[in-house]
Amino acid sequence: MSTKTTLGIFGLGTVGTGVVDLLRDNPQFDIRAISVRDRAKQRDFDFSEFEMNQDPFKLADDPTIEILVEVAGGIDPAYEVVKRAIINGKHIVTANKEMIAKHGPELFALANQHKVTIFFEAAVGGGIPLISTLQRGLQANKVSRVAGIVNGTTNYILTKMEREQKSFADALAEAQAAGFAEADPSDDILGRDVVYKITILSSLAFQAPIEVEKIYRQGITEITDLDIKLAREFGYRIKMIGLAQRGENPGNSDALDVRVHPMLVPLTHPLAGVDGVNNAIFISGSAVGEIMLMGPGAGRYPTASAVVGDVINIASAIKLPDFAQYFQLPISSNVSQVMPIDESENGYYIRLETHDSPGVIGHLGSAFGNHGVSLHSFTQRGVTEDGTATIVLLTHRVKEKQLQAALKEITDNPTTKQIGVVLRVLS
Ligand SMILES: NC(=O)c1ccc[n+]([C@@H]2O[C@H](COP(=O)([O-])OP(=O)(O)OC[C@H]3O[C@@H](n4cnc5c(N)ncnc54)[C@H](OP(=O)(O)O)[C@@H]3O)[C@@H](O)[C@H]2O)c1
């Protein structure tokens, strides 16, 4: 009998190509078959030595395959293929954040039932060994907060806007030209990608699943170069952040505060220095204190590094009795509540446009005062020809619902033209 660990690879795109390239000369592994959508497609390397098919269910049903590596992405057909493979007793290695965020609890339960394991190191933070750090390295800790820059595309855009004074549209176009943003960038710039990732990180950090749909999300599309410049003057950099922390609401203490939005990060915070397509995750633990993991969050070989690491980990344990049990995730089956965004507490950056008329400042002051919002800083930019004044304010920490009530009063006042953007400040 062969002592090699047998693999089926589902997907041969950016990540799959890297995975096969790293594994093909490793004598410990036997790649039995690869599934792709289009066998005739031109590939970056010669893969003619491998059996290739267009039906991933064949991998799930092949009794000679021990580990299914799912690097196709999306829900359909990945989710059904993975389920079938689990039922057929295969271990799973996947890079699929969307599938794990949406169906993780169900898949983990199914895997436990069939005594197999699911590894997903590449699903968050690409090449950064982040999942295993949360899952194993930090077990001695009660984690209080995970805050991360986990989307390289938005970090690239925001870095370009700051460094080269580019508009959002120009920075996005450059990200696309450089291959860092998809032709349809909406999952990235509207924050959906970060929602999937923070869902996974939160469930590992707090050992309870949460529902993707409950997570508040704000994209980066409303941010202008002026916001980036003023934030800098106030002592911050704007970063797209996935945040998961224990709630501070005494009335609802079990609810987790999990959300995805751009934030003003103090220049002194380690996350402020994370530039370009890099990812970084800042974790606060009861014993370890604060740590930050940083590195390439995407790309062929960084991501393949995480996938192949998982494959090697499974292969080295696969012959041990009860091995899958050892890797069972300590995640409760009870879904944790997510705190409504209204209940969260933040400092805020507000850019608004008003008519340049007397009384505007007094009105703003009383609207904030009426709702208990105290101001930290204030600046007014020049008045345009049509008489529009741009006013930018920073508030002290306050409940979101108080801020929203003040903003409603401000919007209802005829001197206000529009609220341009509201951003939260990381404290
Ligand atoms: N790209 C990254 O840097 C990165 C980083 C971290 C995580 N990930 C995750 O890794 C996964 C793969 O990403 P990727 O960028 O490598 O994607 P990709 O380049 O689009 O590759 C997808 C691969 O899956 C194959 N495929 C798709 N649907 C299929 C179907 N129905 N049947 C058979 N094969 C099918 C495609 O076949 P064809 O080649 O024939 O089209 C292709 O080879 C995703 O879950 C992604 O979120 C990616």
The ligand as an SDF file (V2000), in Angstrom:
LIG
                    3D

 48 52  0  0  0  0  0  0  0  0999 V2000
   -6.6690   34.7540   -4.9350 N   0  0  0  0  0  0  0  0  0  0  0  0
   -6.2320   34.9650   -3.7050 C   0  0  0  0  0  0  0  0  0  0  0  0
   -5.2230   35.6510   -3.5030 O   0  0  0  0  0  0  0  0  0  0  0  0
   -6.9500   34.3510   -2.5250 C   0  0  0  0  0  0  0  0  0  0  0  0
   -6.5120   34.6450   -1.2160 C   0  0  0  0  0  0  0  0  0  0  0  0
   -7.1390   34.0240   -0.1360 C   0  0  0  0  0  0  0  0  0  0  0  0
   -8.2120   33.1720   -0.3610 C   0  0  0  0  0  0  0  0  0  0  0  0
   -8.6330   32.9420   -1.6440 N   0  0  0  0  0  0  0  0  0  0  0  0
   -9.7490   32.0330   -1.8500 C   0  0  0  0  0  0  0  0  0  0  0  0
   -9.3000   30.9230   -2.6000 O   0  0  0  0  0  0  0  0  0  0  0  0
  -10.3550   30.4270   -3.4060 C   0  0  0  0  0  0  0  0  0  0  0  0
   -9.8860   30.3830   -4.8580 C   0  0  0  0  0  0  0  0  0  0  0  0
   -9.5410   31.6830   -5.2700 O   0  0  0  0  0  0  0  0  0  0  0  0
   -8.7850   31.9480   -6.6550 P   0  0  0  0  0  0  0  0  0  0  0  0
   -8.4040   33.3930   -6.6310 O   0  0  0  0  0  0  0  0  0  0  0  0
   -7.7410   30.9280   -6.8560 O   0  0  0  0  0  0  0  0  0  0  0  0
   -9.9820   31.7550   -7.6960 O   0  0  0  0  0  0  0  0  0  0  0  0
   -9.8790   31.6140   -9.3020 P   0  0  0  0  0  0  0  0  0  0  0  0
   -8.5650   32.1090   -9.7830 O   0  0  0  0  0  0  0  0  0  0  0  0
  -11.1180   32.2250   -9.8290 O   0  0  0  0  0  0  0  0  0  0  0  0
   -9.9160   30.0370   -9.5420 O   0  0  0  0  0  0  0  0  0  0  0  0
  -11.0740   29.2660   -9.3460 C   0  0  0  0  0  0  0  0  0  0  0  0
  -10.7990   27.8660   -9.8900 C   0  0  0  0  0  0  0  0  0  0  0  0
  -11.9370   27.0520   -9.6060 O   0  0  0  0  0  0  0  0  0  0  0  0
  -12.3500   26.4070  -10.8140 C   0  0  0  0  0  0  0  0  0  0  0  0
  -13.8030   26.2560  -10.7630 N   0  0  0  0  0  0  0  0  0  0  0  0
  -14.7180   27.2160  -10.4880 C   0  0  0  0  0  0  0  0  0  0  0  0
  -15.9640   26.7080  -10.5480 N   0  0  0  0  0  0  0  0  0  0  0  0
  -15.8180   25.4060  -10.8730 C   0  0  0  0  0  0  0  0  0  0  0  0
  -16.7480   24.3520  -11.1090 C   0  0  0  0  0  0  0  0  0  0  0  0
  -18.0640   24.5350  -11.0210 N   0  0  0  0  0  0  0  0  0  0  0  0
  -16.2540   23.1360  -11.4170 N   0  0  0  0  0  0  0  0  0  0  0  0
  -14.9290   22.9180  -11.5230 C   0  0  0  0  0  0  0  0  0  0  0  0
  -13.9970   23.8850  -11.3120 N   0  0  0  0  0  0  0  0  0  0  0  0
  -14.4570   25.1200  -11.0060 C   0  0  0  0  0  0  0  0  0  0  0  0
  -11.9140   27.3160  -11.9460 C   0  0  0  0  0  0  0  0  0  0  0  0
  -11.7450   26.5510  -13.1320 O   0  0  0  0  0  0  0  0  0  0  0  0
  -11.1360   27.1900  -14.4870 P   0  0  0  0  0  0  0  0  0  0  0  0
   -9.6780   27.4180  -14.2030 O   0  0  0  0  0  0  0  0  0  0  0  0
  -11.3370   26.1570  -15.5220 O   0  0  0  0  0  0  0  0  0  0  0  0
  -11.8880   28.4580  -14.7130 O   0  0  0  0  0  0  0  0  0  0  0  0
  -10.5810   27.8280  -11.4000 C   0  0  0  0  0  0  0  0  0  0  0  0
   -9.5530   26.9390  -11.6950 O   0  0  0  0  0  0  0  0  0  0  0  0
  -11.5510   31.3520   -3.1490 C   0  0  0  0  0  0  0  0  0  0  0  0
  -12.3560   30.7950   -2.1260 O   0  0  0  0  0  0  0  0  0  0  0  0
  -10.8920   32.6210   -2.6490 C   0  0  0  0  0  0  0  0  0  0  0  0
  -11.7480   33.3940   -1.8120 O   0  0  0  0  0  0  0  0  0  0  0  0
   -8.0250   33.5070   -2.7180 C   0  0  0  0  0  0  0  0  0  0  0  0
  1  2  1  0
  2  3  2  0
  2  4  1  0
  4  5  1  0
  4 48  2  0
  5  6  2  0
  6  7  1  0
  7  8  2  0
  8  9  1  0
  8 48  1  0
  9 10  1  0
  9 46  1  0
 10 11  1  0
 11 12  1  0
 11 44  1  0
 12 13  1  0
 13 14  1  0
 14 15  2  0
 14 16  1  0
 14 17  1  0
 17 18  1  0
 18 19  2  0
 18 20  1  0
 18 21  1  0
 21 22  1  0
 22 23  1  0
 23 24  1  0
 23 42  1  0
 24 25  1  0
 25 26  1  0
 25 36  1  0
 26 27  1  0
 26 35  1  0
 27 28  2  0
 28 29  1  0
 29 30  1  0
 29 35  2  0
 30 31  1  0
 30 32  2  0
 32 33  1  0
 33 34  2  0
 34 35  1  0
 36 37  1  0
 36 42  1  0
 37 38  1  0
 38 39  2  0
 38 40  1  0
 38 41  1  0
 42 43  1  0
 44 45  1  0
 44 46  1  0
 46 47  1  0
M  CHG  2   8   1  16  -1
M  END
$$$$
